[in-house]
């Protein structure tokens, strides 16, 4: 059950539910244009906004039960500021990014178009109440050109849930539905034909759109739980951002010749301090950093499993140097997962100007109830305006699939709707094929770096990356007629980068041979997963790993080649059982 309260003044905040605790609290902030499209810095923020946020927190957070959930809806700058005042005892869970389509900012010329609104999700305590991702699904959508599923499931059609696709932390599907048709490739699946010229959200500068709230309440099992919804009115809280529009930053000239096209070997902080002593006013036109994410990845010479405080302190050192080494007209872009991006923003908002929280929508290995797709690319500038920005070319509309034959057919027929690039980047995908990957655990796609470098620097500019890795930044800089400086702790990765750069300079292009040292299993994933599904249907439940291995005489070592965590093969059984459940419901009701 949901209890809704409109907050117009401090009197409304005198919440008295001494005998009642809520499973979830939703705080719906009014979104202002000042907080969406203007540069933001802690130098120019409205202290009244902070005071009101503290009043809201003091009055309401105590009403959340243990393991309960807190949701805050607002603009990226509002959510970043709110996060600074979250009391101890609450733990970050997700930043759900919402594409507001074209309703917040229709066009943008001197900055990246702002479409991104967010929901910050935190839990009270180390655990949190279960979300209903089993029944809360997203309908499958048809490509407006070929009318097939907009996502090409290829050989994984047996893993499709007939209730819809799973929920991720990037929501960009709120459009009007024209009609529903059968999937030509899978008779059990329905597809929605979408009107991409209109949005079902009706985003405005007021409260959370009904469609977004409805999905959130479905995840929270509204019928079974107590939910408190606070709609914060504009009469109560003013805009956060007070940034005026000062004159553009002054351009400076520095002789950076000794750092042009350089691969530096060593600790990034020590090397950056050395450069900063030589260039105290900055040297680089664009700084891009993609640090280790502290997720225990397997690097050769870096410990990717620090304590949270150690990691934040280490990041703050190189972040401060990144800003110091940037020219007055330059840009700083930092890529990380949302949890750490919020910590980066604590520092960066005090020493630079926030421009965009860019959402790179790149679904990774599904973990947890909400699938992680959201990588945060924080875009800052050294000055509030006058920074370098080149508007990217328009891209194919979200309404089309990526099948090569569809692309060719529709373009030949002049079916080619385009949309401007916004701060939700859904058109750039993670590296999927070994032929495109080097021997590095966290390699970025070339297309991602090309967009960053083309948009935030000019030809001839000097681009800096303190975490060279597989050298994607340096390679993209060279291809796009920029100069580069990178630092790498591990000489092995530095040598990989040097060899690739030499190949480009010699041949004018890069021919990757790819990483292909992985053992080949005697099984295929589809073979194993269909066995799991059939066995699950026979049992009426998912088998244990031992039951599955014994039933089909599976070689566990061969299984581990495909699934380093062998129990993950059993997930296919859950899909089969869910599909059986829905089919029985349809048979009974239609």
Phi, psi and omega per residue, in radians:
X1 nan 2.421 -3.121
X2 -1.914 2.385 3.034
X3 -1.961 2.112 -3.097
X4 -1.848 2.324 3.101
X5 -2.311 2.250 3.040
X6 -1.575 2.228 -3.095
X7 -1.801 1.866 3.127
X8 -1.791 -0.458 -3.104
X9 -2.721 3.117 -3.082
X10 -1.124 -0.489 3.136
X11 -1.092 -0.648 3.126
X12 -1.113 -0.348 -3.076
X13 -1.485 -0.025 3.110
X14 -1.401 1.335 -3.063
X15 -1.451 2.170 -3.086
X16 -2.170 1.527 3.092
X17 -2.196 1.039 -3.005
X18 -1.029 -0.575 -3.059
X19 -1.701 0.113 -3.028
X20 -2.332 2.205 3.059
X21 -1.922 2.569 -3.093
X22 -1.771 2.471 3.091
X23 -1.256 -0.526 -3.139
X24 -2.559 2.579 3.057
X25 -2.186 2.239 3.091
X26 -1.991 2.107 3.084
X27 -1.885 2.012 -3.046
X28 -1.841 1.800 -3.095
X29 -1.519 2.518 3.018
X30 -1.235 2.407 -3.108
X31 -1.749 2.186 -3.137
X32 -1.855 2.603 3.114
X33 -1.054 -0.633 3.126
X34 -1.034 -0.555 -3.094
X35 -1.559 -0.072 -3.141
X36 -1.834 -0.809 -2.887
X37 -1.935 -0.157 -3.140
X38 -1.699 2.674 3.016
X39 -1.007 2.506 -3.115
X40 -2.239 2.473 3.064
X41 -2.648 2.670 3.057
X42 -1.157 -0.217 3.085
X43 -1.197 -0.517 -3.046
X44 -2.252 0.951 3.095
X45 -1.919 2.791 -3.070
X46 -1.518 1.939 -3.115
X47 -1.103 -0.432 3.122
X48 -1.141 -0.607 3.093
X49 -1.045 -0.807 -3.134
X50 -1.107 -0.732 3.129
X51 -1.049 -0.762 -3.126
X52 -1.190 -0.660 3.098
X53 -1.096 -0.727 3.116
X54 -1.132 -0.652 3.072
X55 -1.077 -0.770 3.138
X56 -1.091 -0.808 -3.127
X57 -1.107 -0.770 -3.117
X58 -1.075 -0.611 -3.065
X59 -1.463 -0.488 -2.922
X60 -2.020 -0.544 -3.023
X61 -1.132 -0.501 -3.141
X62 -1.167 -0.286 -3.096
X63 -1.490 -0.078 -3.139
X64 -1.475 2.310 -3.139
X65 -1.327 2.885 3.055
X66 -1.028 2.426 -3.067
X67 1.258 0.053 3.117
X68 -1.281 2.965 -3.030
X69 -2.099 2.496 3.065
X70 -2.021 2.263 3.086
X71 -2.147 2.311 3.073
X72 -2.178 2.178 -3.126
X73 -1.844 2.350 3.096
X74 3.053 -2.932 3.090
X75 -1.374 2.796 3.125
X76 -0.957 -0.738 -3.120
X77 -1.163 -0.670 3.087
X78 -1.091 -0.779 -3.096
X79 -1.179 -0.663 3.098
X80 -1.087 -0.737 3.141
X81 -1.207 -0.729 3.094
X82 -1.005 -0.724 -3.073
X83 -1.055 -0.531 -3.141
X84 -1.129 -0.392 -3.036
X85 -1.947 0.188 3.058
X86 -1.192 2.228 -3.100
X87 -1.274 2.836 3.058
X88 -1.008 2.614 3.140
X89 1.805 -0.252 3.071
X90 -1.836 2.449 -3.065
X91 -2.128 2.349 3.105
X92 -1.091 2.401 3.072
X93 -2.104 -1.006 -3.111
X94 -2.558 2.674 2.820
X95 -1.987 1.885 3.114
X96 -1.529 2.049 -3.132
X97 -1.601 2.346 -3.100
X98 -2.111 2.233 3.107
X99 -1.494 1.984 -3.126
X100 -1.466 0.191 3.136
X101 1.035 -2.071 -3.075
X102 -2.032 0.339 -2.995
X103 -1.569 -0.345 3.137
X104 -1.556 -0.816 3.129
X105 -2.421 1.989 -3.065
X106 -1.216 -0.839 -3.098
X107 -2.414 2.737 3.082
X108 -2.560 2.449 -3.095
X109 -2.042 -0.862 -3.031
X110 -1.736 0.151 3.098
X111 -2.725 2.885 3.111
X112 -1.190 2.385 -3.085
X113 -1.078 2.325 -3.087
X114 -1.629 1.912 3.020
X115 -2.024 -0.235 -2.909
X116 -1.470 2.048 2.885
X117 -2.004 2.774 -3.018
X118 -2.405 2.791 2.968
X119 -2.162 2.034 3.107
X120 -1.554 2.171 -3.099
X121 -2.011 2.183 3.114
X122 -2.296 2.718 3.096
X123 -2.000 2.657 3.054
X124 -1.586 1.789 -3.076
X125 1.766 3.111 -3.049
X126 -1.329 -0.328 3.102
X127 -2.059 2.887 3.110
X128 -2.539 2.785 -3.087
X129 -1.096 2.583 -3.094
X130 -1.160 2.416 3.037
X131 -1.662 2.531 -3.082
X132 -1.517 1.230 3.096
X133 -1.424 -0.186 3.102
X134 -1.173 -0.728 -3.073
X135 -1.831 -0.317 3.121
X136 -1.619 1.750 -3.065
X137 -2.170 2.916 3.100
X138 -1.859 2.254 -3.128
X139 -1.047 2.534 3.027
X140 -1.239 2.552 -3.058
X141 -2.088 2.490 3.118
X142 -1.589 2.468 2.990
X143 -1.091 2.303 -3.069
X144 -1.243 -0.239 3.138
X145 -1.647 -0.979 -3.053
X146 -1.706 -0.167 3.103
X147 1.156 0.261 3.013
X148 -1.645 2.963 3.129
X149 -0.940 2.307 -3.061
X150 -1.122 -0.411 3.036
X151 -1.761 2.238 3.128
X152 -1.489 1.820 -3.117
X153 -1.366 -0.243 3.077
X154 0.924 -2.204 -3.131
X155 -1.444 0.202 -3.120
X156 -1.948 0.384 -3.133
X157 -1.064 -0.466 3.132
X158 -1.182 -0.230 3.137
X159 -1.669 0.028 -3.111
X160 -1.310 2.296 3.079
X161 -1.545 2.171 -3.051
X162 -1.211 -0.172 3.059
X163 -1.385 -0.287 -3.098
X164 2.302 3.063 3.138
X165 -1.439 2.796 -3.075
X166 -1.249 2.782 3.129
X167 -1.419 2.277 3.010
X168 -1.927 -3.060 3.107
X169 -1.672 0.368 2.967
X170 -2.252 2.025 -3.095
X171 -1.911 1.964 -3.077
X172 -2.427 0.503 -2.987
X173 -2.007 0.299 -3.042
X174 -1.539 1.406 3.104
X175 -2.181 2.849 3.039
X176 -1.218 2.426 3.108
X177 -1.663 2.190 3.107
X178 -1.460 -0.835 3.095
X179 -2.875 2.965 3.134
X180 -2.065 2.360 -3.117
X181 -2.291 2.914 3.053
X182 -1.386 2.531 3.073
X183 -1.240 2.098 -3.116
X184 -1.124 -0.313 -3.121
X185 -1.729 -0.168 -3.090
X186 -2.704 1.813 -3.026
X187 -1.104 -0.340 -3.125
X188 -1.426 -0.135 -2.999
X189 -1.926 2.413 3.034
X190 -1.811 2.528 3.135
X191 -2.112 2.448 3.053
X192 -1.624 2.329 2.965
X193 -1.553 2.138 -2.973
X194 -1.863 2.519 2.991
X195 -1.627 1.750 -3.057
X196 -1.389 -0.054 3.101
X197 -1.515 -0.134 -3.137
X198 -2.376 2.625 3.129
X199 -1.936 2.437 3.118
X200 -1.464 -0.040 -3.056
X201 -1.361 -0.714 -2.985
X202 0.899 0.889 3.080
X203 -1.094 2.459 3.012
X204 -2.547 -2.905 -3.134
X205 -1.622 0.412 3.100
X206 -1.864 -2.202 -3.001
X207 -1.519 3.066 3.096
X208 -1.030 2.326 3.134
X209 -1.041 2.578 -3.083
X210 -0.998 -0.714 -3.105
X211 -1.091 -0.678 3.137
X212 -1.198 -0.801 3.137
X213 -1.086 -0.695 -3.139
X214 -1.057 -0.771 3.125
X215 -1.139 -0.719 -3.141
X216 -1.085 -0.765 -3.141
X217 -1.158 -0.594 3.087
X218 -1.140 -0.738 3.092
X219 -1.076 -0.597 -3.061
X220 -1.510 0.026 -3.118
X221 0.980 1.048 -3.055
X222 -0.892 -0.635 -3.067
X223 -1.180 -0.434 -3.018
X224 -1.825 -0.258 -2.960
X225 -2.222 2.767 3.073
X226 -1.551 2.166 -3.092
X227 -2.215 2.299 3.078
X228 -1.860 2.183 -3.127
X229 -2.024 2.060 3.124
X230 -1.870 1.953 3.074
X231 -1.610 1.852 -3.054
X232 -1.478 2.042 -3.058
X233 -1.452 2.738 3.101
X234 -1.124 -0.418 3.093
X235 -1.133 -0.437 -3.070
X236 -1.620 -0.700 -3.028
X237 -2.220 2.323 -3.100
X238 -1.637 3.031 3.086
X239 -1.046 2.652 3.090
X240 -1.373 -0.685 -2.916
X241 -1.570 2.173 3.071
X242 -1.971 0.250 -3.096
X243 -1.064 2.224 3.060
X244 -1.517 -2.917 -3.140
X245 -2.097 1.438 -3.134
X246 -1.286 3.046 3.139
X247 -1.158 2.721 -3.128
X248 -1.046 2.717 3.124
X249 -1.133 2.593 3.104
X250 -1.303 2.415 3.046
X251 -1.416 2.469 3.092
X252 -2.164 2.667 3.075
X253 -1.963 2.266 3.048
X254 -2.283 2.592 3.074
X255 -1.487 1.736 -3.081
X256 -1.797 0.298 -2.994
X257 -1.016 -0.608 -3.087
X258 -1.299 -0.182 3.105
X259 -1.958 0.119 3.130
X260 -1.376 2.293 3.130
X261 0.938 0.954 -3.114
X262 -2.089 2.349 2.965
X263 -1.838 1.964 -3.076
X264 -1.785 2.363 -3.118
X265 -1.821 2.206 3.094
X266 2.584 -3.018 3.110
X267 -1.268 2.293 -3.015
X268 -1.127 -0.675 -3.091
X269 -1.168 -0.778 3.128
X270 -1.087 -0.751 -3.130
X271 -1.179 -0.700 -3.140
X272 -1.180 -0.663 3.082
X273 -1.090 -0.654 3.113
X274 -1.124 -0.770 3.130
X275 -1.179 -0.669 -3.110
X276 -1.124 -0.602 3.100
X277 -1.131 -0.562 -3.122
X278 -1.453 -0.541 -3.096
X279 -2.265 1.309 -3.058
X280 -1.147 -0.356 -3.136
X281 -1.736 0.102 3.116
X282 1.811 2.679 -3.120
X283 -2.378 -0.477 -3.004
X284 -1.718 2.503 3.113
X285 -1.480 -0.536 3.104
X286 -2.480 2.268 3.030
X287 -2.004 2.173 3.062
X288 -2.146 2.340 3.128
X289 -2.353 2.267 3.039
X290 -2.195 1.438 -3.014
X291 -1.334 2.943 2.919
X292 -1.003 2.517 -3.018
X293 -1.654 0.124 -3.126
X294 1.054 0.738 -3.124
X295 -1.975 0.300 3.134
X296 1.111 0.698 3.031
X297 -1.277 2.766 -3.049
X298 -1.617 1.490 3.006
X299 -1.610 2.778 -3.122
X300 -1.271 -0.746 -2.985
X301 -2.238 0.217 -3.116
X302 -2.177 2.357 3.082
X303 -1.479 1.907 -3.063
X304 -1.676 0.552 -3.134
X305 -2.503 1.094 3.078
X306 -1.474 2.873 2.967
X307 -1.168 2.776 -3.099
X308 -1.007 -0.756 -3.101
X309 -1.190 -0.688 3.100
X310 -1.078 -0.762 -3.115
X311 -1.117 -0.784 -3.135
X312 -1.089 -0.768 3.138
X313 -1.110 -0.725 3.102
X314 -1.111 -0.780 3.132
X315 -1.082 -0.720 -3.108
X316 -1.064 -0.574 3.129
X317 -1.133 -0.881 -3.102
X318 -1.335 -0.496 3.072
X319 -1.097 -0.780 3.132
X320 -1.073 -0.674 3.121
X321 -1.231 -0.595 3.083
X322 -1.019 -0.792 -3.141
X323 -1.177 -0.749 -3.121
X324 -1.066 -0.631 -3.077
X325 -1.473 -0.040 3.141
X326 -1.540 2.401 3.072
X327 -1.140 2.810 -3.141
X328 -0.995 -0.530 -3.141
X329 -1.691 0.153 -3.017
X330 -1.580 3.056 -3.105
X331 -2.168 2.643 3.074
X332 -2.193 2.115 3.105
X333 -2.139 2.215 -3.046
X334 -2.162 2.200 -3.141
X335 -1.851 2.293 3.082
X336 -2.872 3.094 3.022
X337 -1.358 2.720 -3.031
X338 -0.971 -0.646 -3.139
X339 -0.951 -0.808 -3.107
X340 -1.437 -0.508 3.099
X341 -1.042 -0.649 3.090
X342 -1.098 -0.658 3.109
X343 -1.236 -0.686 3.073
X344 -1.043 -0.700 -3.092
X345 -1.123 -0.543 3.093
X346 -0.938 -0.766 -3.127
X347 -1.412 -0.868 -3.015
X348 -1.075 -0.573 3.136
X349 -1.165 -0.259 3.125
X350 -1.683 -0.256 -3.046
X351 -2.233 0.007 3.132
X352 -2.646 -3.085 -3.100
X353 -2.001 2.115 -3.139
X354 -1.280 2.282 3.098
X355 -1.942 -0.888 -3.119
X356 -2.611 2.521 2.837
X357 -1.713 1.706 -3.111
X358 -1.444 2.309 3.127
X359 -1.759 1.951 2.993
X360 -1.541 1.878 -3.076
X361 -1.469 1.631 -3.032
X362 -2.399 1.509 -3.063
X363 -0.999 2.232 3.106
X364 -1.846 -2.865 -3.132
X365 -1.032 2.129 -3.116
X366 -1.024 2.141 3.061
X367 -2.443 2.425 -3.141
X368 1.413 3.129 -3.062
X369 -1.291 -0.688 3.075
X370 -1.777 2.209 -3.046
X371 -1.243 2.286 -3.118
X372 -1.373 2.001 3.093
X373 -2.156 -0.263 -2.956
X374 -1.566 1.929 2.920
X375 -1.839 2.308 -3.069
X376 -1.631 2.158 3.049
X377 -1.970 1.734 -3.106
X378 -1.387 2.199 3.130
X379 -1.918 2.015 3.115
X380 -2.151 2.742 3.032
X381 -2.183 2.764 3.137
X382 -1.279 -0.511 -3.135
X383 -2.172 2.767 -3.094
X384 -1.167 -0.488 3.038
X385 -2.672 3.045 -3.063
X386 1.448 0.120 3.126
X387 -1.407 2.821 -3.126
X388 -1.245 2.258 3.029
X389 -2.685 2.235 3.082
X390 -2.070 2.078 -3.079
X391 -1.099 2.179 3.117
X392 -1.188 2.722 3.061
X393 -1.125 2.583 3.083
X394 -1.037 2.669 -3.077
X395 -2.064 2.866 3.092
X396 -1.013 2.465 -3.141
X397 -1.079 2.669 3.113
X398 -1.097 -0.224 -3.046
X399 -1.315 -0.153 -3.064
X400 -1.833 2.616 3.015
X401 -1.451 3.085 -3.078
X402 -1.898 0.243 3.106
X403 -1.147 2.320 -3.049
X404 -1.045 -0.695 -3.111
X405 -1.207 -0.580 3.099
X406 -1.193 -0.780 3.139
X407 -1.014 -0.811 -3.121
X408 -1.112 -0.784 -3.090
X409 -1.134 -0.819 -3.068
X410 -1.241 -0.613 3.129
X411 -1.221 -0.630 3.058
X412 -1.116 -0.527 3.129
X413 -1.585 0.132 -3.132
X414 1.054 0.586 3.000
X415 -1.697 1.701 -2.914
X416 -2.671 1.055 3.117
X417 -1.163 2.379 -3.130
X418 -2.065 2.703 3.072
X419 -2.362 2.646 3.095
X420 -1.225 2.629 3.050
X421 -1.244 2.278 3.088
X422 -2.011 -2.863 3.121
X423 -1.573 0.297 2.925
X424 -1.999 1.846 -3.066
X425 -1.716 1.582 -3.118
X426 -1.718 -0.078 -3.020
X427 -1.699 0.010 3.133
X428 -1.998 2.167 -3.001
X429 -1.893 2.705 3.083
X430 -1.086 2.755 3.073
X431 -1.225 2.112 -3.065
X432 -1.856 -0.489 -2.991
X433 -1.874 2.450 -3.093
X434 -1.071 -0.507 -3.115
X435 -1.121 -0.416 -3.133
X436 -1.671 0.024 -2.997
X437 -1.987 2.447 3.016
X438 -1.676 3.119 -3.099
X439 -1.429 1.235 3.131
X440 -2.567 2.398 -3.025
X441 -1.240 -0.318 -3.015
X442 -2.397 0.966 -3.094
X443 -1.404 2.407 3.130
X444 -1.627 2.624 3.089
X445 -1.220 2.537 -3.137
X446 -1.028 -0.643 -3.083
X447 -1.091 -0.603 3.123
X448 -1.134 -0.841 -3.118
X449 -1.188 -0.631 3.108
X450 -1.036 -0.774 -3.135
X451 -1.125 -0.759 -3.127
X452 -1.067 -0.852 -3.061
X453 -1.214 -0.717 3.127
X454 -1.175 -0.605 -3.066
X455 -1.417 -0.591 -2.961
X456 -2.014 0.262 3.027
X457 -2.660 2.895 3.107
X458 -1.947 2.851 3.092
X459 -1.011 2.410 -3.120
X460 1.557 -0.225 -3.140
X461 -1.204 2.802 3.125
X462 -1.781 2.096 -3.089
X463 -1.858 2.345 -3.071
X464 -2.112 2.407 3.067
X465 -2.377 1.970 -3.113
X466 -1.325 -0.146 -3.142
X467 -2.214 1.434 -2.987
X468 -1.024 -0.791 -3.139
X469 0.988 -2.191 -3.114
X470 -1.440 0.034 3.020
X471 1.471 0.310 -3.084
X472 -1.068 -0.656 -3.140
X473 -1.141 -0.838 -3.129
X474 -1.094 -0.731 -3.135
X475 -1.115 -0.782 3.131
X476 -1.130 -0.706 3.107
X477 -1.035 -0.807 -3.116
X478 -1.113 -0.767 -3.131
X479 -1.106 -0.553 -3.058
X480 -1.763 0.387 3.050
X481 1.070 0.660 2.994
X482 -1.968 2.923 3.009
X483 -1.746 2.792 -3.085
X484 -2.378 2.654 2.904
X485 -2.390 2.207 3.110
X486 -2.358 2.737 3.113
X487 -2.184 2.434 3.099
X488 -2.494 2.284 -3.134
X489 -1.275 -0.615 -3.027
X490 -1.699 2.061 -3.099
X491 -1.119 -0.495 3.126
X492 -1.071 -0.844 3.128
X493 -1.188 -0.611 3.124
X494 -1.093 -0.691 3.127
X495 -1.180 -0.631 3.071
X496 -1.060 -0.802 -3.139
X497 -1.101 -0.793 -3.122
X498 -1.033 -0.717 -3.134
X499 -1.149 -0.690 -3.141
X500 -1.202 -0.706 3.116
X501 -1.136 -0.673 3.113
X502 -1.108 -0.678 3.127
X503 -1.119 -0.720 3.126
X504 -1.140 -0.784 -3.118
X505 -1.144 -0.541 -3.103
X506 -1.466 -0.770 -3.020
X507 -1.871 -0.182 -3.114
X508 1.404 0.040 3.116
X509 -2.743 2.943 -3.131
X510 -1.979 2.136 3.065
X511 -1.886 1.765 -3.123
X512 -1.375 2.382 3.033
X513 -1.606 -0.265 3.061
X514 1.377 2.887 3.108
X515 -1.651 1.970 -3.041
X516 -2.405 0.815 -3.115
X517 -1.864 0.294 -3.089
X518 -1.527 2.425 3.121
X519 -1.138 2.629 3.142
X520 -1.812 2.265 -3.122
X521 -1.455 2.717 3.054
X522 -1.314 -0.244 3.122
X523 -1.800 2.893 2.894
X524 -1.974 2.749 3.123
X525 -1.076 -0.743 -3.108
X526 -1.085 -0.709 3.137
X527 -1.040 -0.815 -3.113
X528 -1.203 -0.747 -3.079
X529 -1.164 -0.652 3.102
X530 -1.208 -0.554 3.044
X531 -1.135 -0.771 3.108
X532 -1.042 -0.740 -3.105
X533 -1.142 -0.790 3.138
X534 -1.109 -0.722 -3.132
X535 -1.176 -0.682 3.120
X536 -1.099 -0.744 3.137
X537 -1.142 -0.630 3.120
X538 -1.197 -0.670 -3.119
X539 -1.419 -0.453 -3.006
X540 1.387 0.241 3.126
X541 -2.838 2.912 3.037
X542 -1.291 2.403 3.075
X543 -1.295 2.812 2.954
X544 -1.324 2.890 3.127
X545 -1.078 -0.725 3.136
X546 -1.094 -0.731 3.118
X547 -1.070 -0.763 -3.124
X548 -1.132 -0.815 -3.117
X549 -1.081 -0.746 -3.112
X550 -1.252 -0.669 -3.114
X551 -1.082 -0.767 -3.033
X552 -1.898 0.183 3.117
X553 0.915 0.875 -3.081
X554 -1.384 2.341 3.026
X555 -1.363 1.926 -3.025
X556 -1.092 -0.589 3.133
X557 -1.188 -0.649 3.076
X558 -1.209 -0.604 3.069
X559 -1.094 -0.692 -3.096
X560 -1.172 -0.400 3.089
X561 -1.118 -0.679 3.131
X562 -1.504 -0.584 -3.098
X563 -2.284 1.617 3.102
X564 -0.945 -0.526 2.984
X565 -1.856 1.615 -2.932
X566 -0.959 -0.544 -3.101
X567 -1.107 -0.304 -3.109
X568 -1.150 -0.395 3.104
X569 -1.099 -0.449 -3.085
X570 -1.265 -0.247 -3.116
X571 -1.052 -0.533 3.141
X572 -1.046 -0.526 3.126
X573 -1.127 -0.601 3.136
X574 -1.100 -0.720 3.129
X575 -1.082 -0.760 3.141
X576 -1.081 -0.730 -3.127
X577 -1.180 -0.704 3.113
X578 -1.125 -0.725 3.131
X579 -1.139 -0.680 3.064
X580 -1.061 -0.740 -3.118
X581 -1.087 -0.791 -3.128
X582 -1.202 -0.650 -3.134
X583 -1.132 -0.672 3.089
X584 -1.100 -0.673 3.104
X585 -1.114 -0.774 -3.139
X586 -1.128 -0.701 -3.136
X587 -1.093 -0.615 -3.106
X588 -1.372 -0.485 -2.968
X589 -1.883 -0.151 -3.087
X590 -2.286 nan nan
